[in-house]
Structure formats: C-alpha cells, structure tokens
Amino acid sequence: MNKFVQPIKLIKNPNQIPYWKTTNTFILITKFVQLIGKKIKGYKTTDNCEISKLCKALIEYLDELSDLIDETPPNNLPRRYGNTSYRTWFLKFNSNLNEKVKTFLPEKFQDSSIELSTYLSDSFGNYERIDYGTGHELAFLAFLCCFYQLGLIEENDLVGLIYGVFQRYLLLVRKLQQTYTLEAAGTHGVWGLDDFQSLPFYFGSCQFYPKQENENEIEKENENEKQKEKEKTCKYSPSLIMDPEILKTMRGDYLLADAILYTRERKTGSFKVHSPKLAKVSKMEDWDEVHYYFLDMFLSGVLLKYPIVQHFYFGSILSFSDEIKKKEDLLWEQEKMRIQNEERIKNQK
C-alpha cells in the first residue's frame, strides 16, 4: 500500500517538460483520457447509463457546491477584475475539505484523502487571482484519476463518470465563471480552443463514433469492415460546428455541441476570428481527424504546457518519476561539485 503524502509542485522550469513527458504519471493521465474517450464512444449525454455509488456521492457533492454559490452571492464592491465574493465561496468550499473527501473513501484508503483533497482544492480556480482555466480542469481530472488508480472507479464506471460527474463539474465551473466573473487563467487567446476548458471538446468528439460492443471492434482486420465503421461515424459531418442552429438541437445530447455553443455565447464577432482553432474543425474530413486533433490540443496545450503544469501537484498516487528526480539530484550534485572546484581553484591563486 502507498504511503500517502502531501502533494507538492515539482516542475520548476521549462527544461523539465521533456522529462515530464516520460513519467508514469504523464502516461497514466494520457491513457486515462483515451480510455474514457473509448468508453463513451457512441453514447449521448442523455443516454441511460449506470452510475456507481461513488459517482452518485460525487454528483451530490458537486450539487452542494452549486448551492453554496447561491448562498454566496456576488458583492457590489468596486473591482477591476473578478468578484471578491468568490474568495468567500472558496474558503467555504475548502473548509473541512480533507474530512469531506474521506467520506468518498473506504477505510483502507482514508489516508489518501491528503492527496485527493489537494487536487480537488485546485479544481475550481485560484483564490488569489480569482481566475479559472485548463490547469484547474486538469486538477479535477487528476482527482478522478486518483480514484481510478486506487481501484475505486473501474472501466465500467467511466460512462457514468463523464456524463454524471464530469458534466456536473462543467455546469458548476461555468456557474462560478458567470457568477463571480472569473478571469481566464493562462488563456491562449485565439490560439487556444477555449479560454476555460479543453476536455469537453475531446470527449465530445468521441460521442460521434458508434458504440463499442467489445474489444475486437477497436481493431478491424478486414478493410471493408474498417470502411463501414468509418461511414457510421459520418452520420454528422464535422462541418456542423459552424451552424449554431443545428448545434442548439444537439446541445443536450453532445458535449461538443454544448462546448462550442458556450464558447460562442461568451464571445462576440465572427466565430472564425475569435475561435480559429475550433473553426478549423469544420474543414476536417471525418471524426477520426477531429478526435486526434482535440487529443493533440489537450496534450500540447495543457499537459505539455509549462505555464500550466508548473502548478500541477505530485504525490504518491500521481508521482513524479523517481528516475527523473535521481537524474536531477545527480545533475545538481555535479553542479555543486563544479562550483566548489572553481572556488577551490580561485582560493589557491
């Protein structure tokens, strides 16, 4: 059993990003996102799906946090950026958070709450800056990934996890953004998919595939079968993202339609001008291309982006590779020896 620890930030400079890409945690998070994408293929958001006991508890908790916003209305104080009542909400949310997380955990994993509560605390924005962005979304993904790593969420739970827990999370953070006018943290502007989110676009693209009945459907040996599979993904063309009227009819069933409409509603002017990275999707040949495009945007724009992952926490469940730490320690020892030698030579002169 792991010895659970207080997570800390370990990515200190951009030169560590190539190392970070080789760590077990980077690979785990990437595979977790891809596994979710595979499991939700073909499911509409409104489809009936099994919700585990843990997922139900998490949904209830997110609803409680939503009620807490209603109990903490924005103030009318003069301000330059976000509404400072957000800080009041944040303190209420963090009050006794570790004990709250323990209620989601069986007895043998009670001590892991110190790690899970750190990710959860970082999932709803920054207290000082009154902002929210994809780094906070990543923290919530890490929170869910910890449950998966501990075996408390299984593969069969992932559809319910996304259409129950994650969708409720999206509603909650949007409510926070709108109620307290949160700033966009680390936005890439027109060079990013969205100021606040990344994952709804990737997960949403997965919904346009047919459901996978068994593992054999992932790899088709027969080329004719592959072509049939591809044709089934083309019931809707990627060009639909340019038509807000069509998207409105699909909003309740598809995460991608909802995410694009939410972006459109927050911004003014031409969609092609304020969201060129999204508009680009309309020209793509099929959903395969869209699927990998959004995955790449998550990896390159979030998981490998130093301004974002410098704030990521590492504990024992999601650890920074021991091998990398040993390399860094060795390099530091070598650097210290070099400095000491230079000092020694200088003193001898």
ROVEX-381970 format. One line per 3 residues: number of its first residue (from 1); their letters; for each residue x negated, y, z of N, C-alpha, C. Coordinates in steps of 0.05 Angstrom, whole numbers, padded with zeros to 5 digits. Example, Ala and Ser with C-alpha at 12.3 -4.5 7.8 and 13.67 -1.06 7.14 Angstrom:
2
1) as) -00264:-00114:00156:-00246:-00090:00156:-00264:-00066:00156 ~ -00257:-00045:00142:-00273:-00021:00143:-00258:00001:00157;
% end
This chain:
349
1) mnk) -00017:-00024:00000:00000:00000:00000:-00017:00025:00000 ~ -00009:00045:-00015:-00024:00070:-00017:-00026:00084:00011 ~ -00048:00097:00015:-00050:00116:00037:-00041:00143:00026;
4) fvq) -00018:00152:00033:-00007:00176:00021:-00020:00201:00033 ~ -00025:00221:00016:-00040:00244:00023:-00025:00270:00015 ~ -00033:00292:00026:-00023:00318:00017:-00034:00324:-00011;
7) pik) -00018:00326:-00031:-00028:00332:-00058:-00041:00360:-00060 ~ -00062:00361:-00076:-00076:00386:-00080:-00081:00391:-00110 ~ -00088:00416:-00117:-00095:00422:-00144:-00124:00416:-00149;
10) lik) -00130:00402:-00171:-00157:00393:-00176:-00168:00401:-00203 ~ -00151:00412:-00221:-00160:00421:-00246:-00168:00451:-00243 ~ -00194:00456:-00242:-00203:00483:-00235:-00213:00500:-00258;
13) npn) -00219:00487:-00281:-00228:00503:-00304:-00221:00488:-00330 ~ -00219:00502:-00352:-00211:00490:-00378:-00229:00468:-00387 ~ -00254:00467:-00378:-00272:00445:-00386:-00264:00418:-00376;
16) qip) -00245:00418:-00357:-00236:00392:-00346:-00214:00380:-00362 ~ -00202:00395:-00381:-00180:00384:-00396:-00186:00359:-00412 ~ -00210:00357:-00425:-00216:00332:-00438:-00218:00308:-00419;
19) ywk) -00228:00313:-00395:-00229:00292:-00374:-00200:00285:-00365 ~ -00184:00306:-00360:-00156:00302:-00351:-00142:00283:-00370 ~ -00147:00286:-00396:-00133:00270:-00417:-00139:00240:-00414;
22) ttn) -00162:00233:-00401:-00169:00205:-00398:-00159:00193:-00372 ~ -00147:00209:-00354:-00140:00198:-00328:-00115:00180:-00329 ~ -00113:00163:-00310:-00090:00145:-00308:-00064:00161:-00305;
25) tfi) -00065:00184:-00291:-00041:00200:-00287:-00031:00213:-00313 ~ -00049:00223:-00329:-00042:00234:-00355:-00028:00213:-00372 ~ -00041:00190:-00373:-00030:00167:-00389:-00003:00158:-00378;
28) lit) -00001:00157:-00351:00024:00148:-00339:00047:00168:-00345 ~ 00042:00194:-00342:00063:00213:-00348:00072:00212:-00377 ~ 00052:00210:-00395:00058:00208:-00424:00075:00183:-00430;
31) kfv) 00067:00160:-00419:00082:00136:-00423:00110:00137:-00410 ~ 00112:00150:-00387:00138:00152:-00374:00157:00168:-00391 ~ 00148:00190:-00403:00164:00207:-00420:00172:00191:-00445;
34) qli) 00154:00176:-00457:00160:00160:-00480:00179:00137:-00474 ~ 00176:00125:-00450:00194:00104:-00442:00222:00114:-00439 ~ 00225:00137:-00427:00251:00150:-00424:00263:00154:-00451;
37) gkk) 00247:00165:-00470:00257:00170:-00497:00267:00145:-00510 ~ 00253:00123:-00506:00261:00098:-00518:00287:00088:-00506 ~ 00290:00091:-00480:00314:00080:-00466:00339:00096:-00472;
40) ikg) 00337:00122:-00478:00361:00138:-00483:00368:00139:-00512 ~ 00353:00126:-00529:00359:00126:-00558:00388:00118:-00563 ~ 00402:00135:-00578:00429:00128:-00586:00451:00134:-00566;
43) ykt) 00443:00142:-00542:00463:00149:-00521:00471:00178:-00523 ~ 00497:00183:-00523:00506:00211:-00519:00505:00217:-00489 ~ 00504:00243:-00484:00503:00252:-00456:00528:00244:-00441;
46) tdn) 00551:00242:-00456:00577:00236:-00444:00583:00206:-00443 ~ 00565:00189:-00454:00570:00160:-00453:00569:00151:-00424 ~ 00586:00131:-00418:00585:00119:-00392:00559:00104:-00388;
49) cei) 00545:00109:-00366:00521:00094:-00361:00519:00089:-00331 ~ 00504:00068:-00324:00502:00060:-00296:00484:00080:-00281 ~ 00494:00090:-00259:00479:00109:-00242:00471:00094:-00216;
52) skl) 00445:00092:-00211:00436:00077:-00188:00442:00093:-00162 ~ 00441:00080:-00140:00446:00092:-00114:00427:00116:-00109 ~ 00402:00112:-00116:00382:00134:-00113:00389:00158:-00130;
55) cka) 00396:00152:-00156:00403:00174:-00174:00428:00189:-00164 ~ 00447:00175:-00153:00471:00188:-00143:00463:00206:-00120 ~ 00445:00197:-00103:00436:00214:-00080:00422:00239:-00090;
58) lie) 00406:00236:-00111:00392:00259:-00122:00411:00279:-00135 ~ 00431:00268:-00148:00451:00286:-00161:00466:00302:-00139 ~ 00474:00288:-00118:00488:00302:-00095:00470:00324:-00084;
61) yld) 00444:00318:-00081:00426:00338:-00070:00423:00362:-00088 ~ 00421:00358:-00114:00420:00380:-00133:00445:00397:-00133 ~ 00468:00384:-00129:00493:00399:-00126:00492:00416:-00101;
64) els) 00480:00405:-00079:00478:00421:-00055:00460:00446:-00059 ~ 00439:00443:-00075:00422:00465:-00081:00437:00486:-00098 ~ 00454:00476:-00115:00471:00495:-00131:00490:00510:-00113;
67) dli) 00502:00497:-00094:00519:00510:-00075:00504:00531:-00059 ~ 00478:00525:-00053:00461:00543:-00038:00457:00569:-00053 ~ 00457:00568:-00080:00455:00593:-00096:00480:00610:-00091;
70) det) 00503:00596:-00091:00528:00611:-00087:00528:00624:-00059 ~ 00515:00612:-00040:00514:00623:-00013:00493:00644:-00010 ~ 00476:00648:-00031:00454:00667:-00030:00456:00685:-00055;
73) ppn) 00476:00703:-00055:00480:00720:-00079:00457:00739:-00083 ~ 00453:00748:-00108:00431:00767:-00114:00437:00794:-00100 ~ 00416:00807:-00091:00420:00833:-00078:00419:00856:-00099;
76) nlp) 00425:00880:-00089:00426:00903:-00107:00403:00922:-00103 ~ 00381:00911:-00091:00358:00928:-00086:00344:00935:-00112 ~ 00331:00959:-00113:00315:00966:-00137:00293:00946:-00142;
79) rry) 00289:00938:-00167:00269:00918:-00172:00258:00922:-00200 ~ 00234:00913:-00204:00222:00914:-00231:00226:00888:-00246 ~ 00224:00866:-00231:00227:00840:-00244:00250:00824:-00231;
82) gnt) 00245:00799:-00223:00266:00782:-00213:00278:00792:-00187 ~ 00302:00782:-00182:00317:00790:-00157:00305:00776:-00133 ~ 00298:00792:-00112:00284:00781:-00089:00301:00762:-00072;
85) syr) 00327:00761:-00077:00344:00742:-00063:00336:00713:-00070 ~ 00322:00710:-00092:00311:00684:-00100:00293:00673:-00077 ~ 00277:00691:-00065:00259:00682:-00044:00274:00672:-00020;
88) twf) 00297:00684:-00015:00314:00675:00007:00324:00647:00001 ~ 00333:00643:-00024:00342:00616:-00032:00319:00596:-00030 ~ 00296:00604:-00039:00273:00586:-00039:00265:00577:-00011;
91) lkf) 00266:00596:00008:00260:00589:00036:00281:00569:00047 ~ 00306:00574:00040:00327:00556:00050:00323:00528:00038 ~ 00317:00527:00012:00312:00502:-00002:00289:00487:00010;
94) nsn) 00267:00501:00017:00243:00488:00028:00245:00481:00057 ~ 00265:00492:00071:00269:00486:00099:00274:00456:00104 ~ 00257:00443:00119:00260:00415:00125:00259:00397:00100;
97) lne) 00245:00406:00079:00245:00391:00054:00234:00363:00057 ~ 00212:00361:00072:00199:00334:00075:00219:00314:00088 ~ 00234:00323:00108:00253:00306:00120:00276:00298:00101;
100) kvk) 00284:00317:00084:00305:00312:00065:00296:00291:00045 ~ 00271:00293:00036:00260:00273:00017:00259:00246:00029 ~ 00254:00244:00055:00254:00218:00068:00280:00203:00066;
103) tfl) 00302:00218:00064:00329:00206:00062:00332:00191:00035 ~ 00315:00197:00015:00316:00183:-00010:00298:00158:-00011 ~ 00283:00153:00010:00263:00133:00010:00268:00110:00030;
106) pek) 00262:00085:00023:00265:00063:00042:00243:00066:00063 ~ 00246:00050:00084:00228:00052:00107:00199:00050:00100 ~ 00192:00031:00082:00164:00026:00077:00150:00048:00061;
109) fqd) 00167:00066:00049:00155:00088:00034:00160:00116:00047 ~ 00168:00116:00072:00173:00141:00086:00150:00160:00085 ~ 00126:00150:00088:00102:00167:00088:00096:00180:00061;
112) ssi) 00108:00169:00040:00103:00181:00013:00118:00208:00010 ~ 00135:00214:00029:00150:00240:00027:00132:00264:00025 ~ 00108:00262:00037:00089:00284:00036:00081:00290:00007;
115) els) 00080:00270:-00009:00073:00274:-00038:00097:00282:-00054 ~ 00119:00268:-00051:00143:00274:-00067:00154:00302:-00061 ~ 00153:00310:-00035:00164:00337:-00028:00147:00359:-00040;
118) tyl) 00121:00354:-00044:00104:00374:-00057:00112:00379:-00085 ~ 00118:00358:-00100:00127:00361:-00128:00155:00374:-00129 ~ 00172:00365:-00111:00199:00376:-00111:00199:00406:-00104;
121) sds) 00182:00414:-00085:00180:00442:-00077:00171:00459:-00100 ~ 00155:00448:-00118:00144:00463:-00141:00162:00462:-00166 ~ 00186:00450:-00163:00203:00444:-00187:00222:00466:-00194;
124) fgn) 00224:00487:-00177:00246:00507:-00181:00235:00535:-00183 ~ 00210:00538:-00190:00199:00565:-00193:00179:00572:-00172 ~ 00168:00596:-00175:00148:00606:-00157:00159:00628:-00138;
127) yer) 00154:00624:-00112:00165:00643:-00092:00154:00671:-00096 ~ 00128:00674:-00100:00115:00700:-00101:00122:00714:-00127 ~ 00120:00701:-00149:00123:00713:-00176:00152:00715:-00184;
130) idy) 00169:00700:-00171:00198:00699:-00178:00200:00691:-00208 ~ 00187:00670:-00215:00188:00661:-00243:00192:00630:-00244 ~ 00197:00621:-00268:00201:00592:-00273:00192:00586:-00302;
133) gtg) 00180:00562:-00305:00171:00555:-00332:00166:00525:-00335 ~ 00153:00517:-00356:00150:00489:-00362:00132:00475:-00342 ~ 00115:00490:-00328:00099:00477:-00306:00117:00467:-00283;
136) hel) 00138:00482:-00278:00157:00474:-00257:00174:00450:-00266 ~ 00181:00450:-00292:00194:00427:-00303:00176:00402:-00302 ~ 00150:00406:-00307:00131:00384:-00304:00130:00374:-00276;
139) afl) 00132:00391:-00256:00132:00383:-00228:00156:00365:-00222 ~ 00179:00372:-00233:00203:00355:-00229:00200:00328:-00242 ~ 00188:00328:-00266:00182:00303:-00280:00164:00286:-00262;
142) afl) 00144:00298:-00250:00125:00284:-00233:00140:00273:-00208 ~ 00158:00288:-00198:00175:00279:-00175:00190:00254:-00182 ~ 00202:00253:-00206:00217:00229:-00215:00197:00207:-00221;
145) ccf) 00174:00213:-00232:00154:00193:-00239:00144:00179:-00214 ~ 00142:00193:-00192:00134:00181:-00167:00153:00159:-00158 ~ 00179:00164:-00161:00199:00143:-00154:00194:00119:-00172;
148) yql) 00189:00124:-00197:00184:00102:-00216:00159:00086:-00209 ~ 00138:00100:-00201:00113:00087:-00193:00117:00070:-00168 ~ 00133:00080:-00150:00138:00065:-00125:00158:00042:-00129;
151) gli) 00169:00039:-00153:00187:00017:-00159:00216:00023:-00150 ~ 00222:00048:-00143:00248:00055:-00133:00267:00063:-00156 ~ 00256:00069:-00179:00270:00073:-00204:00259:00053:-00224;
154) een) 00277:00038:-00236:00269:00017:-00255:00277:00026:-00283 ~ 00268:00011:-00303:00273:00018:-00331:00303:00020:-00336 ~ 00319:00002:-00324:00348:00002:-00329:00361:00027:-00317;
157) dlv) 00347:00041:-00300:00359:00065:-00288:00354:00091:-00304 ~ 00338:00089:-00325:00328:00113:-00338:00349:00129:-00353 ~ 00369:00115:-00365:00390:00129:-00379:00406:00146:-00358;
160) gli) 00413:00134:-00336:00427:00148:-00315:00410:00170:-00303 ~ 00384:00166:-00302:00365:00185:-00291:00366:00211:-00307 ~ 00366:00208:-00334:00365:00232:-00351:00393:00245:-00353;
163) ygv) 00413:00229:-00359:00440:00240:-00363:00454:00247:-00337 ~ 00443:00238:-00315:00454:00245:-00289:00436:00265:-00275 ~ 00413:00256:-00266:00395:00273:-00250:00382:00295:-00266;
166) fqr) 00369:00289:-00289:00355:00310:-00304:00374:00330:-00315 ~ 00397:00322:-00325:00415:00341:-00336:00426:00360:-00314 ~ 00430:00349:-00290:00439:00365:-00267:00416:00385:-00260;
169) yll) 00392:00376:-00261:00369:00393:-00256:00369:00417:-00276 ~ 00373:00411:-00301:00374:00432:-00322:00395:00453:-00315 ~ 00419:00444:-00308:00440:00463:-00301:00432:00480:-00277;
172) lvr) 00419:00468:-00258:00410:00482:-00234:00390:00504:-00240 ~ 00369:00496:-00255:00348:00516:-00261:00358:00539:-00279 ~ 00377:00532:-00296:00389:00554:-00312:00406:00573:-00294;
175) klq) 00419:00561:-00275:00434:00578:-00256:00415:00596:-00240 ~ 00392:00585:-00232:00372:00601:-00219:00362:00624:-00237 ~ 00356:00617:-00262:00346:00637:-00281:00366:00660:-00284;
178) qty) 00392:00653:-00287:00412:00672:-00293:00420:00688:-00268 ~ 00421:00675:-00245:00429:00688:-00220:00408:00708:-00210 ~ 00383:00699:-00211:00362:00716:-00200:00343:00728:-00221;
181) tle) 00352:00727:-00246:00336:00737:-00269:00307:00730:-00267 ~ 00301:00704:-00264:00274:00695:-00262:00258:00701:-00287 ~ 00233:00709:-00283:00215:00714:-00306:00207:00687:-00318;
184) aag) 00199:00687:-00343:00189:00662:-00356:00159:00659:-00349 ~ 00153:00638:-00335:00125:00633:-00327:00108:00622:-00349 ~ 00087:00635:-00356:00068:00624:-00376:00081:00620:-00404;
187) thg) 00100:00637:-00411:00113:00634:-00437:00093:00637:-00460 ~ 00097:00622:-00481:00080:00624:-00505:00093:00643:-00526 ~ 00116:00655:-00518:00130:00673:-00537:00139:00658:-00561;
190) vwg) 00136:00670:-00585:00146:00657:-00609:00130:00632:-00616 ~ 00107:00628:-00603:00090:00604:-00609:00098:00580:-00592 ~ 00118:00583:-00575:00127:00560:-00560:00155:00552:-00568;
193) ldd) 00164:00529:-00559:00191:00520:-00564:00212:00537:-00550 ~ 00206:00543:-00524:00225:00556:-00507:00210:00569:-00484 ~ 00221:00590:-00473:00208:00603:-00450:00207:00587:-00425;
196) fqs) 00227:00569:-00422:00231:00556:-00396:00228:00525:-00397 ~ 00236:00512:-00418:00237:00483:-00419:00222:00472:-00442 ~ 00215:00446:-00440:00203:00431:-00462:00217:00404:-00466;
199) lpf) 00222:00390:-00444:00231:00362:-00445:00259:00359:-00458 ~ 00278:00377:-00454:00305:00372:-00467:00303:00370:-00497 ~ 00283:00382:-00509:00280:00381:-00538:00270:00353:-00546;
202) yfg) 00251:00342:-00532:00241:00316:-00538:00262:00295:-00532 ~ 00273:00295:-00507:00294:00276:-00500:00318:00278:-00519 ~ 00325:00303:-00526:00348:00307:-00543:00344:00295:-00571;
205) scq) 00319:00297:-00581:00314:00285:-00608:00317:00255:-00608 ~ 00312:00243:-00585:00315:00213:-00583:00344:00204:-00585 ~ 00363:00221:-00579:00391:00214:-00580:00401:00208:-00608;
208) fyp) 00386:00218:-00628:00395:00215:-00656:00386:00189:-00668 ~ 00374:00172:-00652:00367:00145:-00661:00390:00126:-00653 ~ 00392:00103:-00666:00411:00083:-00657:00402:00070:-00630;
211) kqe) 00421:00060:-00615:00415:00047:-00590:00397:00023:-00595 ~ 00379:00017:-00577:00361:-00006:-00579:00372:-00028:-00562 ~ 00380:-00050:-00575:00392:-00072:-00560:00372:-00090:-00548;
214) nen) 00348:-00092:-00560:00327:-00109:-00549:00300:-00100:-00558 ~ 00280:-00111:-00547:00252:-00103:-00553:00245:-00107:-00582 ~ 00257:-00127:-00595:00250:-00133:-00623:00257:-00111:-00642;
217) eie) 00275:-00093:-00633:00284:-00072:-00651:00263:-00049:-00652 ~ 00244:-00049:-00635:00224:-00028:-00635:00206:-00031:-00659 ~ 00198:-00056:-00665:00180:-00062:-00688:00195:-00079:-00708;
220) ken) 00199:-00070:-00732:00212:-00085:-00752:00192:-00096:-00772 ~ 00191:-00122:-00776:00171:-00133:-00794:00181:-00131:-00823 ~ 00207:-00132:-00827:00218:-00131:-00854:00222:-00101:-00863;
223) ene) 00211:-00094:-00886:00212:-00066:-00895:00241:-00057:-00900 ~ 00258:-00076:-00910:00286:-00069:-00914:00300:-00062:-00888 ~ 00293:-00077:-00868:00305:-00071:-00841:00296:-00044:-00831;
226) kqk) 00270:-00038:-00836:00260:-00012:-00828:00275:00011:-00842 ~ 00280:00007:-00868:00294:00028:-00883:00323:00031:-00872 ~ 00336:00009:-00867:00363:00011:-00856:00363:00025:-00829;
229) eke) 00344:00019:-00812:00341:00032:-00786:00337:00063:-00790 ~ 00321:00070:-00809:00315:00098:-00814:00341:00112:-00824 ~ 00356:00099:-00841:00380:00111:-00852:00401:00115:-00830;
232) ktc) 00401:00097:-00810:00420:00100:-00788:00414:00125:-00771 ~ 00388:00134:-00771:00381:00157:-00755:00389:00183:-00770 ~ 00398:00180:-00795:00404:00204:-00811:00433:00211:-00813;
235) kys) 00449:00202:-00794:00477:00209:-00793:00479:00240:-00791 ~ 00461:00252:-00776:00459:00281:-00775:00431:00288:-00785 ~ 00430:00309:-00801:00404:00318:-00811:00392:00338:-00792;
238) psl) 00365:00339:-00790:00352:00360:-00773:00360:00388:-00780 ~ 00370:00392:-00805:00378:00419:-00813:00401:00431:-00796 ~ 00415:00413:-00782:00438:00422:-00766:00430:00442:-00745;
241) imd) 00405:00443:-00737:00397:00461:-00715:00400:00491:-00724 ~ 00403:00496:-00750:00406:00523:-00759:00435:00532:-00759 ~ 00453:00514:-00753:00482:00521:-00754:00494:00521:-00726;
244) pei) 00496:00544:-00713:00506:00545:-00686:00535:00535:-00682 ~ 00551:00537:-00704:00579:00527:-00701:00579:00497:-00699 ~ 00563:00483:-00715:00561:00454:-00712:00549:00446:-00685;
247) lkt) 00529:00461:-00676:00516:00455:-00650:00536:00458:-00627 ~ 00555:00477:-00629:00575:00480:-00608:00593:00456:-00606 ~ 00599:00443:-00628:00616:00419:-00627:00601:00395:-00615;
250) mrg) 00574:00397:-00615:00558:00374:-00606:00546:00379:-00578 ~ 00550:00403:-00568:00535:00411:-00544:00540:00393:-00520 ~ 00564:00383:-00516:00569:00366:-00493:00558:00338:-00496;
253) dyl) 00551:00330:-00520:00541:00303:-00525:00511:00301:-00529 ~ 00498:00323:-00537:00470:00322:-00545:00453:00343:-00531 ~ 00432:00334:-00517:00414:00352:-00503:00401:00372:-00521;
256) lad) 00394:00363:-00546:00381:00381:-00564:00399:00404:-00573 ~ 00424:00398:-00579:00443:00419:-00587:00446:00439:-00564 ~ 00449:00429:-00540:00452:00446:-00517:00427:00464:-00512;
259) ail) 00404:00452:-00515:00379:00467:-00510:00375:00489:-00531 ~ 00381:00483:-00556:00378:00503:-00577:00398:00525:-00574 ~ 00423:00518:-00567:00443:00539:-00562:00436:00557:-00539;
262) ytr) 00425:00545:-00518:00417:00560:-00494:00395:00580:-00502 ~ 00377:00572:-00519:00356:00590:-00529:00368:00612:-00545 ~ 00387:00605:-00563:00400:00625:-00580:00415:00646:-00563;
265) erk) 00428:00637:-00542:00444:00654:-00525:00427:00674:-00509 ~ 00402:00667:-00504:00385:00685:-00488:00370:00705:-00505 ~ 00369:00700:-00530:00352:00717:-00547:00369:00731:-00569;
268) tgs) 00360:00754:-00578:00374:00768:-00599:00357:00768:-00625 ~ 00371:00774:-00647:00357:00775:-00672:00358:00749:-00687 ~ 00342:00747:-00707:00341:00723:-00724:00329:00700:-00709;
271) fkv) 00342:00676:-00711:00331:00652:-00699:00304:00645:-00710 ~ 00300:00649:-00736:00274:00643:-00748:00252:00661:-00738 ~ 00260:00685:-00729:00239:00704:-00720:00233:00699:-00690;
274) hsp) 00253:00696:-00673:00247:00692:-00644:00241:00664:-00637 ~ 00248:00644:-00654:00242:00616:-00648:00232:00601:-00672 ~ 00209:00610:-00684:00200:00597:-00709:00192:00567:-00705;
277) kla) 00183:00560:-00681:00176:00532:-00676:00200:00514:-00675 ~ 00223:00525:-00668:00248:00509:-00669:00259:00509:-00697 ~ 00259:00533:-00710:00269:00535:-00737:00255:00516:-00756;
280) kvs) 00229:00511:-00751:00213:00493:-00767:00225:00465:-00769 ~ 00239:00457:-00748:00251:00430:-00747:00271:00426:-00770 ~ 00285:00447:-00777:00307:00445:-00797:00296:00436:-00824;
283) kme) 00270:00440:-00829:00258:00432:-00854:00246:00404:-00854 ~ 00248:00391:-00831:00235:00365:-00829:00252:00343:-00842 ~ 00239:00323:-00852:00252:00302:-00868:00271:00285:-00853;
286) dwd) 00263:00277:-00829:00280:00258:-00813:00274:00262:-00784 ~ 00289:00246:-00767:00287:00249:-00738:00261:00237:-00728 ~ 00249:00219:-00743:00222:00209:-00735:00203:00232:-00733;
289) evh) 00203:00249:-00754:00185:00272:-00754:00191:00291:-00732 ~ 00217:00296:-00727:00225:00314:-00705:00216:00303:-00678 ~ 00221:00277:-00675:00215:00263:-00650:00185:00266:-00642;
292) yyf) 00167:00261:-00661:00139:00263:-00656:00129:00292:-00654 ~ 00143:00310:-00668:00137:00338:-00666:00142:00348:-00637 ~ 00165:00342:-00626:00172:00351:-00599:00154:00338:-00578;
295) ldm) 00147:00313:-00583:00128:00299:-00564:00101:00314:-00565 ~ 00092:00320:-00588:00066:00334:-00591:00068:00361:-00578 ~ 00090:00375:-00581:00093:00402:-00568:00093:00400:-00538;
298) fls) 00104:00378:-00527:00103:00374:-00498:00074:00369:-00489 ~ 00060:00352:-00504:00033:00345:-00496:00014:00369:-00499 ~ 00015:00381:-00523:-00004:00403:-00528:00004:00429:-00514;
301) gvl) 00030:00433:-00511:00039:00459:-00500:00044:00458:-00470 ~ 00044:00434:-00458:00048:00432:-00429:00026:00416:-00416 ~ 00025:00390:-00422:00009:00371:-00408:-00021:00376:-00412;
304) lky) -00028:00388:-00434:-00057:00394:-00440:-00063:00424:-00439 ~ -00045:00439:-00429:-00048:00468:-00429:-00060:00477:-00402 ~ -00084:00486:-00402:-00098:00493:-00376:-00082:00512:-00359;
307) piv) -00071:00534:-00370:-00056:00553:-00352:-00033:00539:-00338 ~ -00023:00517:-00348:-00001:00502:-00335:-00012:00481:-00316 ~ -00030:00463:-00326:-00038:00441:-00309:-00058:00449:-00287;
310) qhf) -00068:00473:-00288:-00085:00482:-00266:-00069:00484:-00240 ~ -00042:00485:-00243:-00024:00486:-00219:-00013:00459:-00212 ~ -00021:00438:-00226:-00010:00411:-00221:-00023:00399:-00197;
313) yfg) -00007:00385:-00181:-00017:00373:-00156:-00024:00343:-00160 ~ -00045:00334:-00146:-00053:00306:-00147:-00054:00295:-00119 ~ -00042:00271:-00116:-00043:00258:-00090:-00053:00229:-00095;
316) sil) -00040:00210:-00081:-00048:00182:-00085:-00031:00168:-00106 ~ -00006:00177:-00108:00012:00164:-00128:00005:00174:-00156 ~ 00001:00199:-00159:-00008:00211:-00184:-00036:00223:-00178;
319) sfs) -00056:00207:-00182:-00083:00215:-00173:-00100:00225:-00196 ~ -00120:00241:-00189:-00140:00250:-00208:-00161:00228:-00208 ~ -00168:00218:-00232:-00185:00195:-00234:-00210:00196:-00216;
322) dei) -00214:00175:-00201:-00238:00173:-00184:-00264:00175:-00201 ~ -00262:00163:-00225:-00286:00163:-00242:-00293:00191:-00250 ~ -00273:00207:-00256:-00278:00235:-00263:-00289:00251:-00240;
325) kkk) -00277:00246:-00216:-00287:00260:-00193:-00316:00253:-00187 ~ -00323:00227:-00191:-00351:00219:-00186:-00369:00233:-00206 ~ -00360:00235:-00231:-00377:00249:-00251:-00381:00278:-00244;
328) edl) -00359:00291:-00234:-00361:00319:-00227:-00379:00322:-00203 ~ -00377:00304:-00183:-00394:00305:-00160:-00423:00302:-00167 ~ -00428:00283:-00186:-00456:00278:-00195:-00467:00303:-00209;
331) lwe) -00451:00315:-00227:-00459:00339:-00240:-00465:00362:-00221 ~ -00449:00363:-00200:-00453:00384:-00180:-00478:00379:-00164 ~ -00483:00354:-00158:-00508:00347:-00143:-00532:00353:-00160;
334) qek) -00530:00347:-00186:-00552:00353:-00204:-00557:00383:-00206 ~ -00535:00398:-00207:-00538:00427:-00208:-00551:00438:-00183 ~ -00542:00428:-00160:-00554:00436:-00135:-00584:00430:-00134;
337) mri) -00592:00407:-00144:-00620:00400:-00144:-00636:00418:-00163 ~ -00623:00426:-00185:-00637:00444:-00204:-00641:00471:-00191 ~ -00621:00481:-00177:-00623:00507:-00163:-00645:00506:-00141;
340) qne) -00644:00484:-00126:-00664:00480:-00104:-00692:00479:-00116 ~ -00696:00465:-00138:-00722:00464:-00151:-00732:00491:-00160 ~ -00713:00506:-00172:-00720:00533:-00181:-00729:00551:-00158;
343) eri) -00714:00548:-00135:-00721:00564:-00112:-00748:00555:-00101 ~ -00753:00529:-00101:-00779:00519:-00091:-00802:00530:-00108 ~ -00799:00529:-00135:-00819:00539:-00153:-00824:00569:-00149;
346) knq) -00802:00583:-00146:-00804:00612:-00142:-00819:00618:-00116 ~ -00814:00603:-00095:-00827:00608:-00069:-00857:00601:-00070 ~ -00864:00582:-00087:-00892:00574:-00089:-00909:00595:-00104;
349) k) -00896:00611:-00120:-00912:00631:-00135:-00921:00654:-00118;
% end
